[in-house]
């Protein structure tokens, strides 16, 4: 075999160096994303139990993860928005934690259920009575609050987390469209009022008015409801009868076909 007919095989280290470099860069970029996403995913957050509807009341959980390997969280301070004061804030007792509610005078008094409100809660502080939130754990702090604003889509709470080594982390940066803050504040998303008595009236125009309980009106409403219920029952019965008749017809057809086959 001549030397000219032999195909030279390049060593693996010299093949497509751009591909190797591209793979290394891709892995490095992915690692960078993970490292950058780590702190943001472990910030203090707030989530409602159910819904937090505009104009209504809700119970929310402030969730505090411990992101330190050598320290425990021993204090949490939640600051309430001064421009959207809440007239009712009631923290639920958490075993092992002391809670303090701080109020401040309002520049402009509020009206709530016919009462004049001159002060509102400015912050709630939880302080650990023992070890606090240790490494690898999280703690939830439930709070009942309201009335939620009717003209806002969200509430921003600034949180301050303190560790037993005296380190203080301030989760106070408000969210900005298109970017994630380095130390984001807890944000409570508000839903549209559901018409449960705390928000706007229901938009369901098909809802039937309740009987007022006054004389002829109540009797008329009761009669109409009874007639409607009777009509619904009759419709159901007729539907069942129709199904049974259909099944009987199918069975008759099958039996007739068998008779013709055997005859």
Secondary structure, DSSP 8 states (H G I E B T S, - for coil): --GGG------GGGS-HHHHHHHHHHHHHHHHHHHHHHHHHTS-EEEESS--BTTS-EEEEEEEE---SS--EEEEEEE--GGG--SEEEE---TTEEEEEEEEEEEEEEEETTEEEEEEEEEEEEEESSS-B-TT-EEEEEEEEE---SS-SEEEEEEEEEETTS-EEEE-B--BTTB--TTB-EEEE-B---SSSSSS----TT-------SHHHHHHHHHHHHHHHHHHHHHHHHHHHHHHHHHHHHHHHHHHHHHHHH-
